[in-house]
Amino acid sequence: MDQLIQFFVTVLSLGGVYGLLALGLATVFGLLGFLNFAHGDLMTVCGYTVFFLLVAGTPFPLAAMLGILMAGVAALLMERIAFRPLRGRSPMTLLITTFAISLALHVIFQIFISPKAQPIPVPAYLSGYITFGEVFVAKAQIYAIIAALLAVVGLNLFVNYTQMGNSLKAASDDFDVARSVGIRADRMIALAFFVSGILAGIAAIIWISQRGSVTPTMGLTPMIKALIAVIIGGLSNPRGALYGGMLLGLLEAMALYLLPSNLVLYRDAIVLLVLIMFLVWRPNGIIATNPEPAR
């Protein structure tokens, strides 16, 4: 029973991070029809913002909130500077642009900050363990689950119960019809990028609380995992992206608990094998939709 509780905590904490990033990817894909491979670098932007704010003496909670906000602002700048001038071009052009942005950010971080990991002191209330009988659960895992749940609930309330959220949902469902009834394209696309940045920032705080450092490529690994999750769940459906993130967390947790110690390093290969199976048997994901890109 204790191992089962530990297992589900691991599934939820891993799936929460992947699900948050996958939600951000799906939000942008639903409007523009392309995957933003620079999405993971928004995590790094948040991480370095927190690092410099802590160096300046800012309390961790305030630094975390400002870091999340900065990730949203960085996503807005990405959309305004790089993607808006290319709107209407082929998805391949936009895809290549996202790779270029990601590589450029990596170089900027390495040259102007440091290629080495920068330690981020995690407060005591985020570090250490909580015991439930014989079960030892990291505090960071508990906070990861809570943050992921609050983010998903908050996004759901925003989309379903606010005017801007309803406009965003309408634009995601059918962009041309939404625009014909007066919904502004530029505003909705900018909103989608901002929301994706906020979700990436929340994922970054969870990631940092579990690892205690930031590197120029901090967002690369979780970005790849989120990409797998969103493909499994369904590229343009936020609900499917969340399912994909949780399924990916389940697969990784099963690999950690079931594989012998000398085979655990192959868990990523197992996850990729599952992705290939999904691409072969269900190429459109768990929840299949085919959005029209915004023009």
N, C-alpha and C positions, 0 to 999 in steps of 0.2 A: 504493500500500500504506500509506504514511504517513497519507494522508487517511482511509483506511478505518479505521485504528486510532483516529485522532482522533474519527471519527464514532461508533464503538462506545463509546468512553469517554464521550462526550456523552450517548448514549442511556442508558447504564447509570446515570450520575450523575443525570440528570433523572428517569428512571423509578424510581430508588431512592427519591427523596424523595416523589414522587407515590404510589408503591406503599406506603410506610410509612403515609402519611395515609389512603390508601384502605383499608388493612388495619384501621386503627382504626375507620373508618366502618362497614365490613362487620361487625366484631366486635359493635358495639352494635346494628346493624340486625338481625343474626341473632337477637338475643334480644327486642328491643322493637319491631321492625318500623317504625322511623322513622329518618330521617337527622338527625344532630346537627349543625346548621349552626354551632354554637358550637365545633365541634371545632378549627377553625383558630386560635381564640383561645387554645387551650392552648399553641400554639407561642409566642404573644406572652407568655404567663405565664412560660414557660421563658426566653424571651429577656430579659425584664426582671429575672428572678431572677439570671441570669448577669451582667447589667449591674451590678446593685447589689452582688453579691458581689465582682466584680472591682474596683469602686470601693473596697470595704472591704479590698482587698488579698488576697483569696482566690486561690490558684493556679488557672489556667484549667481543668485537668482536674477538680479538685474542684468548681469552680463549675459546670462542665458537668454533672457527675453530680447535683449538688443541684438544678440547674435541671430536669433530666429528671424527678427524683423529685417536684419541686414541680408539674410538669405533671400527673403521675399523681394527686397529692393534690387538685389543682384539679378534675380530672375526677370524683373521688370526691365532692367537695363539691357539684359540679353535680348529680350523681345524687341525693344525699341531700336537698338543699335544694329543687331545682326539679323534678326528674323523678319522684321517688318519690311525692310527694303526688298527682301527676297520673296515676299508673299505672292502667291500665284505661280511661282516657279515649280519645277518638278520636285516630288518628295525626295529624290536622290540628291538634288542640289542642297536642300535643307539638311538632309542627313549628313552630307559631307561638311557642311558648315558647323554642325554641332561637334563633329570630331575636331575640326580646326579650333573651335573655341575651347574645347577641353584641353587639347595639347598646349594652346597658348597660356591658359591659366596654370597648368602644371609648371611650365617654364617660368612664368612670372613668380609663382610661389617659391620655386627653387632658387631663383636669382635674387629676389628682393627680400625674402624672409630667410629660408634655410632649407637645404635638402634633407636635413635631419629631423627626427621627431621632436616636437616641442612639448614638454610636459605641462599638463594642466592639472593643478591641484583640485581634486574632487572633495567636496565637503564631507564631513563624517557622516552626515545623514544620507549620503548616497553610496558610501563605501561600507564594507563589512558585510555581515550575514545576519539573517534572522532565522531562528530555529523554530521549527514546528515539530515537536517530538524529536525524532531522529533525522528529520529533514533539515538540511542547511540550504537556505535560499538567499542568494545575493540580493542586497537591497536594490542594486541597480536593475536587476531583473524585475522586481516588483514595480519600481517606478517606470520601467519600460512598458510593462503591461498597462499600467494606469494611464500613462501618457498616450499610448496608442489608442486605447479605448476612448479617452476624452477627445482626442483629435478626430477620430472617426465620427463620434456622436456630434461634435461641434460642426464638422463639415456637413453632416446630414441635416442638422438644424439650419445651417446657413443656406444650403441649396434648396431646401423644401419650404422654409418659412420666412425668407427675406426676398425682397423684390429683385435685388441683384443676383441672388442665388437662383431664383426661378428663371431669370433671363439667361444665366449661364447654362442651366439645365436645358432650356429650350434651344439655345444655340448648339449645344452638344447633340441634341436629338435630331435637329434638322436646321442647319445653319442658314440655308437660303430662305426657308419659311420665316425663321426668326428675324432675319434682316428685313424681310418684306413688311413686317408689322412694326418696324421702327427700332428694333434693337441694334445698337451701334456695334459694328464689327470690331473696331479697334479697342473699344472699352472691354468687351467680353474676352478678347484674346489676351489683353493685358491682365485682366482679372484672373484668367486661367493660369497664366505664368506666375502671378503673385501667389495664388493659392498653392501652386506646386512648390514654389520656393519656401513658403511657410512650412509645408509638410516636410520638405527636405531639412529645414532647420531643426524641426522637432526631432527628426530621426538622428540628426547630428548630435544633439544634446544627449540622447539616449546612448549613442555609440561612444561618445566621449566619457560618459559616466561609467561605462563598462571597461574602457581601456585607458583612460587617463592621459591621453596625448593626442596631438594633431600632426599630420604629415601632409606634404603636398598632394599625395595620392590617396588620402584618407577615404574619399568617396568612391574610389574605383571599384573595390570589391563589393560593397553593398549595392552599388549601381548595377553591376553585372547580375547580382542575385535578384535585384528588383526587376531587371529586364526579363529574366527567366520567369519570375512570378507573374509579370503582367502578360507575357505570352501564354503562359499556362491558363491564367484566369480569363483572358479576353482583353485585347488591346485597348478598346475604347470604352469599356464598362467599368466604372469605379468599383462596383460590387464584385465583379469578377477579379479585379486586381487585388482586392483584399483577400478573396478566397485563395488566389494564387500565392500570395504572401504567406498565408497560414499553412497552405499545403507544402510550400517550400520549407517553412520552419519545421513542419512535421517530419519531412524527409531527412533534414539535417539532424534533428534530434534522434530519430530512429537510427541513423548511421552512427551517431556518437554513442548510443547506448547498446546497440546490437552488434556492431562490428568489433572484432578483436582489436586490441590496442595497436597492433602493427598494421592494421588495414584502415584505421580511421582517416589517414591522410588521403584515402581514395573517395571520401564522401562527396567531394565536388564532382568527381567523375560520375558518380552514381546519379547525382542531381542532373547533370548534363544528359545522361542517358535517358532519364525520365522526360526531359525537355524534347529530345529527339523523338521519343515515343509519342508525345503529344502532337508534335509537328506532323508526324506521319498519320496518326489516327484521328486527330481532332485539331487541324491546323488553325482554326479560328478561336481556340481556347474553350474553357468551360462555358462561358457565356459569350456567344458569337454575335458580334455586330460589325457592320461595315460602314463606317462614317464617311461622309464626303468632306474632303479638306476645305477649309475656308479659303475664299478667294477675295 
